[in-house]
């Protein structure tokens, strides 16, 4: 890893989201590195989705109308 990559991982490890910290981690930097690797993969391939998920693309006119409450 380059120095920029190291810094990026360190910054992400210091700023884990509440749902990421709630599950706990013995190695926040390894967790951050995995999160960033997945993010980079999705940036490189906009059709990529984690695991067995599928990316759905919809236009705004294909979504459900907002509740009028």
SEFIZA-3560 file (N, C-alpha, C; in Angstrom, 3 decimals):
REM SEFIZA-3560
<numar><xx>0.839</xx><yy>-1.186</yy><zz>0.000</zz><atom>N</atom></numar>
<numar><xx>0.000</xx><yy>0.000</yy><zz>0.000</zz><atom>CA</atom></numar>
<numar><xx>0.880</xx><yy>1.244</yy><zz>0.000</zz><atom>C</atom></numar>
<numar><xx>0.385</xx><yy>2.283</yy><zz>-0.642</zz><atom>N</atom></numar>
<numar><xx>1.117</xx><yy>3.538</yy><zz>-0.657</zz><atom>CA</atom></numar>
<numar><xx>0.809</xx><yy>4.335</yy><zz>0.606</zz><atom>C</atom></numar>
<numar><xx>1.551</xx><yy>5.381</yy><zz>0.793</zz><atom>N</atom></numar>
<numar><xx>1.318</xx><yy>6.244</yy><zz>1.954</zz><atom>CA</atom></numar>
<numar><xx>-0.083</xx><yy>6.848</yy><zz>1.900</zz><atom>C</atom></numar>
<numar><xx>-0.531</xx><yy>7.233</yy><zz>0.696</zz><atom>N</atom></numar>
<numar><xx>-1.891</xx><yy>7.774</yy><zz>0.559</zz><atom>CA</atom></numar>
<numar><xx>-2.932</xx><yy>6.725</yy><zz>0.928</zz><atom>C</atom></numar>
<numar><xx>-2.712</xx><yy>5.482</yy><zz>0.507</zz><atom>N</atom></numar>
<numar><xx>-3.636</xx><yy>4.404</yy><zz>0.853</zz><atom>CA</atom></numar>
<numar><xx>-3.638</xx><yy>4.166</yy><zz>2.357</zz><atom>C</atom></numar>
<numar><xx>-2.453</xx><yy>4.177</yy><zz>2.964</zz><atom>N</atom></numar>
<numar><xx>-2.350</xx><yy>3.997</yy><zz>4.413</zz><atom>CA</atom></numar>
<numar><xx>-3.129</xx><yy>5.087</yy><zz>5.142</zz><atom>C</atom></numar>
<numar><xx>-2.949</xx><yy>6.314</yy><zz>4.704</zz><atom>N</atom></numar>
<numar><xx>-3.639</xx><yy>7.450</yy><zz>5.335</zz><atom>CA</atom></numar>
<numar><xx>-5.152</xx><yy>7.318</yy><zz>5.156</zz><atom>C</atom></numar>
<numar><xx>-5.562</xx><yy>6.908</yy><zz>3.982</zz><atom>N</atom></numar>
<numar><xx>-6.987</xx><yy>6.731</yy><zz>3.699</zz><atom>CA</atom></numar>
<numar><xx>-7.599</xx><yy>5.668</yy><zz>4.617</zz><atom>C</atom></numar>
<numar><xx>-6.900</xx><yy>4.555</yy><zz>4.791</zz><atom>N</atom></numar>
<numar><xx>-7.380</xx><yy>3.482</yy><zz>5.670</zz><atom>CA</atom></numar>
<numar><xx>-7.428</xx><yy>3.963</yy><zz>7.115</zz><atom>C</atom></numar>
<numar><xx>-6.387</xx><yy>4.648</yy><zz>7.558</zz><atom>N</atom></numar>
<numar><xx>-6.351</xx><yy>5.154</yy><zz>8.938</zz><atom>CA</atom></numar>
<numar><xx>-7.503</xx><yy>6.118</yy><zz>9.196</zz><atom>C</atom></numar>
<numar><xx>-7.764</xx><yy>7.017</yy><zz>8.236</zz><atom>N</atom></numar>
<numar><xx>-8.855</xx><yy>7.975</yy><zz>8.408</zz><atom>CA</atom></numar>
<numar><xx>-10.202</xx><yy>7.266</yy><zz>8.444</zz><atom>C</atom></numar>
<numar><xx>-10.377</xx><yy>6.267</yy><zz>7.584</zz><atom>N</atom></numar>
<numar><xx>-11.653</xx><yy>5.531</yy><zz>7.551</zz><atom>CA</atom></numar>
<numar><xx>-11.829</xx><yy>4.721</yy><zz>8.828</zz><atom>C</atom></numar>
<numar><xx>-10.752</xx><yy>4.143</yy><zz>9.338</zz><atom>N</atom></numar>
<numar><xx>-10.814</xx><yy>3.365</yy><zz>10.577</zz><atom>CA</atom></numar>
<numar><xx>-11.198</xx><yy>4.257</yy><zz>11.757</zz><atom>C</atom></numar>
<numar><xx>-10.747</xx><yy>5.500</yy><zz>11.734</zz><atom>N</atom></numar>
<numar><xx>-11.063</xx><yy>6.436</yy><zz>12.816</zz><atom>CA</atom></numar>
<numar><xx>-12.499</xx><yy>6.939</yy><zz>12.733</zz><atom>C</atom></numar>
<numar><xx>-13.131</xx><yy>6.764</yy><zz>11.565</zz><atom>N</atom></numar>
<numar><xx>-14.480</xx><yy>7.290</yy><zz>11.356</zz><atom>CA</atom></numar>
<numar><xx>-15.467</xx><yy>6.193</yy><zz>10.969</zz><atom>C</atom></numar>
<numar><xx>-15.363</xx><yy>5.032</yy><zz>11.614</zz><atom>N</atom></numar>
<numar><xx>-16.316</xx><yy>3.969</yy><zz>11.334</zz><atom>CA</atom></numar>
<numar><xx>-17.721</xx><yy>4.433</yy><zz>11.681</zz><atom>C</atom></numar>
<numar><xx>-18.685</xx><yy>4.016</yy><zz>10.891</zz><atom>N</atom></numar>
<numar><xx>-20.081</xx><yy>4.393</yy><zz>11.133</zz><atom>CA</atom></numar>
<numar><xx>-20.613</xx><yy>3.675</yy><zz>12.372</zz><atom>C</atom></numar>
<numar><xx>-21.664</xx><yy>4.213</yy><zz>13.005</zz><atom>N</atom></numar>
<numar><xx>-22.209</xx><yy>3.575</yy><zz>14.217</zz><atom>CA</atom></numar>
<numar><xx>-22.551</xx><yy>2.100</yy><zz>14.009</zz><atom>C</atom></numar>
<numar><xx>-23.140</xx><yy>1.762</yy><zz>12.844</zz><atom>N</atom></numar>
<numar><xx>-23.487</xx><yy>0.363</yy><zz>12.609</zz><atom>CA</atom></numar>
<numar><xx>-22.249</xx><yy>-0.511</yy><zz>12.416</zz><atom>C</atom></numar>
<numar><xx>-21.148</xx><yy>0.095</yy><zz>11.993</zz><atom>N</atom></numar>
<numar><xx>-19.896</xx><yy>-0.651</yy><zz>11.846</zz><atom>CA</atom></numar>
<numar><xx>-19.225</xx><yy>-0.871</yy><zz>13.206</zz><atom>C</atom></numar>
<numar><xx>-19.293</xx><yy>0.126</yy><zz>14.064</zz><atom>N</atom></numar>
<numar><xx>-18.682</xx><yy>-0.022</yy><zz>15.388</zz><atom>CA</atom></numar>
<numar><xx>-19.533</xx><yy>-0.877</yy><zz>16.316</zz><atom>C</atom></numar>
<numar><xx>-20.851</xx><yy>-0.892</yy><zz>16.085</zz><atom>N</atom></numar>
<numar><xx>-21.729</xx><yy>-1.652</yy><zz>16.978</zz><atom>CA</atom></numar>
<numar><xx>-21.473</xx><yy>-3.152</yy><zz>16.902</zz><atom>C</atom></numar>
<numar><xx>-20.995</xx><yy>-3.640</yy><zz>15.763</zz><atom>N</atom></numar>
<numar><xx>-20.688</xx><yy>-5.072</yy><zz>15.643</zz><atom>CA</atom></numar>
<numar><xx>-19.327</xx><yy>-5.393</yy><zz>16.242</zz><atom>C</atom></numar>
<numar><xx>-18.555</xx><yy>-4.358</yy><zz>16.532</zz><atom>N</atom></numar>
<numar><xx>-17.240</xx><yy>-4.557</yy><zz>17.128</zz><atom>CA</atom></numar>
<numar><xx>-16.216</xx><yy>-4.971</yy><zz>16.093</zz><atom>C</atom></numar>
<numar><xx>-14.964</xx><yy>-4.742</yy><zz>16.428</zz><atom>N</atom></numar>
<numar><xx>-13.884</xx><yy>-5.114</yy><zz>15.525</zz><atom>CA</atom></numar>
<numar><xx>-12.601</xx><yy>-5.241</yy><zz>16.327</zz><atom>C</atom></numar>
<numar><xx>-11.911</xx><yy>-6.357</yy><zz>16.112</zz><atom>N</atom></numar>
<numar><xx>-10.606</xx><yy>-6.528</yy><zz>16.741</zz><atom>CA</atom></numar>
<numar><xx>-9.550</xx><yy>-5.722</yy><zz>16.001</zz><atom>C</atom></numar>
<numar><xx>-9.836</xx><yy>-5.382</yy><zz>14.743</zz><atom>N</atom></numar>
<numar><xx>-8.881</xx><yy>-4.665</yy><zz>13.909</zz><atom>CA</atom></numar>
<numar><xx>-9.622</xx><yy>-3.644</yy><zz>13.041</zz><atom>C</atom></numar>
<numar><xx>-9.870</xx><yy>-2.447</yy><zz>13.584</zz><atom>N</atom></numar>
<numar><xx>-10.603</xx><yy>-1.436</yy><zz>12.823</zz><atom>CA</atom></numar>
<numar><xx>-9.936</xx><yy>-1.078</yy><zz>11.496</zz><atom>C</atom></numar>
<numar><xx>-8.611</xx><yy>-1.122</yy><zz>11.430</zz><atom>N</atom></numar>
<numar><xx>-7.931</xx><yy>-0.797</yy><zz>10.179</zz><atom>CA</atom></numar>
<numar><xx>-8.196</xx><yy>-1.859</yy><zz>9.127</zz><atom>C</atom></numar>
<numar><xx>-8.213</xx><yy>-3.142</yy><zz>9.504</zz><atom>N</atom></numar>
<numar><xx>-8.519</xx><yy>-4.207</yy><zz>8.551</zz><atom>CA</atom></numar>
<numar><xx>-9.971</xx><yy>-4.068</yy><zz>8.090</zz><atom>C</atom></numar>
<numar><xx>-10.858</xx><yy>-3.703</yy><zz>9.013</zz><atom>N</atom></numar>
<numar><xx>-12.259</xx><yy>-3.485</yy><zz>8.669</zz><atom>CA</atom></numar>
<numar><xx>-12.372</xx><yy>-2.330</yy><zz>7.678</zz><atom>C</atom></numar>
<numar><xx>-11.685</xx><yy>-1.237</yy><zz>7.951</zz><atom>N</atom></numar>
<numar><xx>-11.708</xx><yy>-0.074</yy><zz>7.058</zz><atom>CA</atom></numar>
<numar><xx>-11.115</xx><yy>-0.421</yy><zz>5.700</zz><atom>C</atom></numar>
<numar><xx>-10.048</xx><yy>-1.197</yy><zz>5.682</zz><atom>N</atom></numar>
<numar><xx>-9.430</xx><yy>-1.593</yy><zz>4.420</zz><atom>CA</atom></numar>
<numar><xx>-10.409</xx><yy>-2.414</yy><zz>3.571</zz><atom>C</atom></numar>
<numar><xx>-11.153</xx><yy>-3.320</yy><zz>4.201</zz><atom>N</atom></numar>
<numar><xx>-12.137</xx><yy>-4.129</yy><zz>3.481</zz><atom>CA</atom></numar>
<numar><xx>-13.281</xx><yy>-3.253</yy><zz>2.957</zz><atom>C</atom></numar>
<numar><xx>-13.731</xx><yy>-2.311</yy><zz>3.762</zz><atom>N</atom></numar>
<numar><xx>-14.806</xx><yy>-1.402</yy><zz>3.353</zz><atom>CA</atom></numar>
<numar><xx>-14.363</xx><yy>-0.581</yy><zz>2.147</zz><atom>C</atom></numar>
<numar><xx>-13.149</xx><yy>-0.045</yy><zz>2.216</zz><atom>N</atom></numar>
<numar><xx>-12.633</xx><yy>0.768</yy><zz>1.116</zz><atom>CA</atom></numar>
<numar><xx>-12.393</xx><yy>-0.056</yy><zz>-0.141</zz><atom>C</atom></numar>
<numar><xx>-11.930</xx><yy>-1.294</yy><zz>0.004</zz><atom>N</atom></numar>
<numar><xx>-11.712</xx><yy>-2.163</yy><zz>-1.161</zz><atom>CA</atom></numar>
<numar><xx>-13.038</xx><yy>-2.419</yy><zz>-1.874</zz><atom>C</atom></numar>
<numar><xx>-14.087</xx><yy>-2.687</yy><zz>-1.101</zz><atom>N</atom></numar>
<numar><xx>-15.411</xx><yy>-2.907</yy><zz>-1.698</zz><atom>CA</atom></numar>
<numar><xx>-15.915</xx><yy>-1.637</yy><zz>-2.374</zz><atom>C</atom></numar>
<numar><xx>-15.697</xx><yy>-0.507</yy><zz>-1.743</zz><atom>N</atom></numar>
<numar><xx>-16.104</xx><yy>0.770</yy><zz>-2.314</zz><atom>CA</atom></numar>
<numar><xx>-15.355</xx><yy>1.043</yy><zz>-3.613</zz><atom>C</atom></numar>
<numar><xx>-14.058</xx><yy>0.793</yy><zz>-3.621</zz><atom>N</atom></numar>
<numar><xx>-13.256</xx><yy>0.992</yy><zz>-4.827</zz><atom>CA</atom></numar>
<numar><xx>-13.731</xx><yy>0.095</yy><zz>-5.961</zz><atom>C</atom></numar>
<numar><xx>-14.097</xx><yy>-1.141</yy><zz>-5.624</zz><atom>N</atom></numar>
<numar><xx>-14.599</xx><yy>-2.078</yy><zz>-6.629</zz><atom>CA</atom></numar>
<numar><xx>-15.895</xx><yy>-1.554</yy><zz>-7.249</zz><atom>C</atom></numar>
<numar><xx>-16.778</xx><yy>-1.037</yy><zz>-6.413</zz><atom>N</atom></numar>
<numar><xx>-18.035</xx><yy>-0.493</yy><zz>-6.925</zz><atom>CA</atom></numar>
<numar><xx>-17.809</xx><yy>0.764</yy><zz>-7.757</zz><atom>C</atom></numar>
<numar><xx>-16.794</xx><yy>1.558</yy><zz>-7.394</zz><atom>N</atom></numar>
<numar><xx>-16.472</xx><yy>2.745</yy><zz>-8.184</zz><atom>CA</atom></numar>
<numar><xx>-15.923</xx><yy>2.359</yy><zz>-9.555</zz><atom>C</atom></numar>
<numar><xx>-15.108</xx><yy>1.313</yy><zz>-9.591</zz><atom>N</atom></numar>
<numar><xx>-14.510</xx><yy>0.860</yy><zz>-10.847</zz><atom>CA</atom></numar>
<numar><xx>-15.545</xx><yy>0.197</yy><zz>-11.744</zz><atom>C</atom></numar>
<numar><xx>-16.481</xx><yy>-0.527</yy><zz>-11.146</zz><atom>N</atom></numar>
<numar><xx>-17.519</xx><yy>-1.229</yy><zz>-11.891</zz><atom>CA</atom></numar>
<numar><xx>-18.856</xx><yy>-0.825</yy><zz>-11.304</zz><atom>C</atom></numar>
<numar><xx>-19.494</xx><yy>0.154</yy><zz>-11.930</zz><atom>N</atom></numar>
<numar><xx>-20.734</xx><yy>0.712</yy><zz>-11.383</zz><atom>CA</atom></numar>
<numar><xx>-21.868</xx><yy>-0.309</yy><zz>-11.305</zz><atom>C</atom></numar>
<numar><xx>-21.714</xx><yy>-1.479</yy><zz>-11.942</zz><atom>N</atom></numar>
<numar><xx>-22.742</xx><yy>-2.516</yy><zz>-11.855</zz><atom>CA</atom></numar>
<numar><xx>-22.442</xx><yy>-3.520</yy><zz>-10.754</zz><atom>C</atom></numar>
<numar><xx>-21.306</xx><yy>-3.366</yy><zz>-10.077</zz><atom>N</atom></numar>
<numar><xx>-20.922</xx><yy>-4.301</yy><zz>-9.019</zz><atom>CA</atom></numar>
<numar><xx>-21.785</xx><yy>-4.076</yy><zz>-7.782</zz><atom>C</atom></numar>
<numar><xx>-22.097</xx><yy>-5.156</yy><zz>-7.103</zz><atom>N</atom></numar>
<numar><xx>-22.850</xx><yy>-5.091</yy><zz>-5.849</zz><atom>CA</atom></numar>
<numar><xx>-22.235</xx><yy>-6.114</yy><zz>-4.904</zz><atom>C</atom></numar>
<numar><xx>-22.233</xx><yy>-5.832</yy><zz>-3.595</zz><atom>N</atom></numar>
<numar><xx>-21.633</xx><yy>-6.772</yy><zz>-2.642</zz><atom>CA</atom></numar>
<numar><xx>-22.369</xx><yy>-8.103</yy><zz>-2.600</zz><atom>C</atom></numar>
<numar><xx>-21.609</xx><yy>-9.175</yy><zz>-2.429</zz><atom>N</atom></numar>
<numar><xx>-22.199</xx><yy>-10.504</yy><zz>-2.266</zz><atom>CA</atom></numar>
<numar><xx>-23.003</xx><yy>-10.921</yy><zz>-3.477</zz><atom>C</atom></numar>
<numar><xx>-24.161</xx><yy>-11.495</yy><zz>-3.224</zz><atom>N</atom></numar>
<numar><xx>-25.036</xx><yy>-11.967</yy><zz>-4.297</zz><atom>CA</atom></numar>
<numar><xx>-26.127</xx><yy>-10.959</yy><zz>-4.631</zz><atom>C</atom></numar>
<numar><xx>-25.930</xx><yy>-9.722</yy><zz>-4.245</zz><atom>N</atom></numar>
<numar><xx>-26.933</xx><yy>-8.700</yy><zz>-4.497</zz><atom>CA</atom></numar>
<numar><xx>-26.899</xx><yy>-8.262</yy><zz>-5.953</zz><atom>C</atom></numar>
<numar><xx>-27.960</xx><yy>-7.634</yy><zz>-6.375</zz><atom>N</atom></numar>
<numar><xx>-28.077</xx><yy>-7.134</yy><zz>-7.737</zz><atom>CA</atom></numar>
<numar><xx>-28.306</xx><yy>-5.634</yy><zz>-7.679</zz><atom>C</atom></numar>
<numar><xx>-27.627</xx><yy>-4.913</yy><zz>-8.548</zz><atom>N</atom></numar>
<numar><xx>-27.829</xx><yy>-3.473</yy><zz>-8.631</zz><atom>CA</atom></numar>
<numar><xx>-29.037</xx><yy>-3.210</yy><zz>-9.519</zz><atom>C</atom></numar>
<numar><xx>-30.014</xx><yy>-2.507</yy><zz>-8.973</zz><atom>N</atom></numar>
<numar><xx>-31.186</xx><yy>-2.128</yy><zz>-9.756</zz><atom>CA</atom></numar>
<numar><xx>-31.086</xx><yy>-0.654</yy><zz>-10.094</zz><atom>C</atom></numar>
<numar><xx>-31.367</xx><yy>-0.352</yy><zz>-11.333</zz><atom>N</atom></numar>
<numar><xx>-31.359</xx><yy>1.044</yy><zz>-11.753</zz><atom>CA</atom></numar>
<numar><xx>-32.765</xx><yy>1.425</yy><zz>-12.141</zz><atom>C</atom></numar>
<numar><xx>-33.260</xx><yy>2.491</yy><zz>-11.505</zz><atom>N</atom></numar>
<numar><xx>-34.618</xx><yy>2.963</yy><zz>-11.772</zz><atom>CA</atom></numar>
<numar><xx>-34.589</xx><yy>4.452</yy><zz>-12.037</zz><atom>C</atom></numar>
<numar><xx>-35.509</xx><yy>4.864</yy><zz>-12.850</zz><atom>N</atom></numar>
<numar><xx>-35.709</xx><yy>6.290</yy><zz>-13.072</zz><atom>CA</atom></numar>
<numar><xx>-36.676</xx><yy>6.799</yy><zz>-12.005</zz><atom>C</atom></numar>
<numar><xx>-36.706</xx><yy>8.077</yy><zz>-11.799</zz><atom>N</atom></numar>
<numar><xx>-37.575</xx><yy>8.620</yy><zz>-10.755</zz><atom>CA</atom></numar>
<numar><xx>-39.045</xx><yy>8.340</yy><zz>-11.025</zz><atom>C</atom></numar>
<numar><xx>-39.423</xx><yy>8.213</yy><zz>-12.306</zz><atom>N</atom></numar>
<numar><xx>-40.826</xx><yy>7.933</yy><zz>-12.599</zz><atom>CA</atom></numar>
<numar><xx>-41.190</xx><yy>6.470</yy><zz>-12.371</zz><atom>C</atom></numar>
<numar><xx>-40.209</xx><yy>5.626</yy><zz>-12.029</zz><atom>N</atom></numar>
<numar><xx>-40.457</xx><yy>4.222</yy><zz>-11.760</zz><atom>CA</atom></numar>
<numar><xx>-40.535</xx><yy>3.903</yy><zz>-10.264</zz><atom>C</atom></numar>
<numar><xx>-40.399</xx><yy>4.907</yy><zz>-9.444</zz><atom>N</atom></numar>
<numar><xx>-40.427</xx><yy>4.707</yy><zz>-8.007</zz><atom>CA</atom></numar>
<numar><xx>-41.832</xx><yy>4.878</yy><zz>-7.465</zz><atom>C</atom></numar>
<numar><xx>-42.031</xx><yy>4.474</yy><zz>-6.237</zz><atom>N</atom></numar>
<numar><xx>-43.326</xx><yy>4.623</yy><zz>-5.578</zz><atom>CA</atom></numar>
<numar><xx>-43.571</xx><yy>6.081</yy><zz>-5.259</zz><atom>C</atom></numar>
<numar><xx>-44.801</xx><yy>6.530</yy><zz>-5.372</zz><atom>N</atom></numar>
<numar><xx>-45.098</xx><yy>7.930</yy><zz>-5.036</zz><atom>CA</atom></numar>
<numar><xx>-44.942</xx><yy>8.151</yy><zz>-3.530</zz><atom>C</atom></numar>
<numar><xx>-44.583</xx><yy>9.359</yy><zz>-3.120</zz><atom>N</atom></numar>
<numar><xx>-44.449</xx><yy>9.630</yy><zz>-1.684</zz><atom>CA</atom></numar>
<numar><xx>-45.794</xx><yy>9.561</yy><zz>-0.984</zz><atom>C</atom></numar>
<numar><xx>-45.755</xx><yy>9.236</yy><zz>0.290</zz><atom>N</atom></numar>
<numar><xx>-46.982</xx><yy>9.232</yy><zz>1.103</zz><atom>CA</atom></numar>
<numar><xx>-47.484</xx><yy>10.659</yy><zz>1.237</zz><atom>C</atom></numar>
<numar><xx>-48.767</xx><yy>10.829</yy><zz>1.167</zz><atom>N</atom></numar>
<numar><xx>-49.343</xx><yy>12.167</yy><zz>1.309</zz><atom>CA</atom></numar>
<numar><xx>-49.971</xx><yy>12.333</yy><zz>2.690</zz><atom>C</atom></numar>
<numar><xx>-49.184</xx><yy>12.009</yy><zz>3.717</zz><atom>N</atom></numar>
<numar><xx>-49.704</xx><yy>12.092</yy><zz>5.088</zz><atom>CA</atom></numar>
<numar><xx>-49.434</xx><yy>13.429</yy><zz>5.691</zz><atom>C</atom></numar>
//
